[in-house]
Structures are given as C-alpha cells and as structure tokens.
Amino acid sequence: MSEAIANILMFALLMLVMGTIFIIHLFSMKRLKLADARRQAEDGGSHAPAE
C-alpha cells in the first residue's frame, strides 16, 4: 500500500515540475514577443522609452 502512495507522490512531483517549466516557458515566450514588437516599433521611427 505504501508503495502505491509513493508512486502517486512521485507522479504528482513530476507533474508539478513539468507544469512549472511549462509556465516559465510561456512567460519567456511572451517576453520575447514583447521585446520583438518593441524593437520593430523603434525601427519604424517611433522611439518608445527604453525600460
């Protein structure tokens, strides 16, 4: 019985780690797209204040 509980805990831990990595990946992709859009706007001539 304790082996089944250990397996469930390991699976939950794995899913937590994978979910965290996925969320971090999504945030980094959004940041890259925002930086890309800002760069294109600057190339167009409108100078947005650099943060």
Buried (B, 14 or more C-beta within 10 A) or exposed (E): EEEEEEEEEEEEEEEEEEEEEEEEEEEEEEEEEEEEEEEEEEEEEEEEEEE
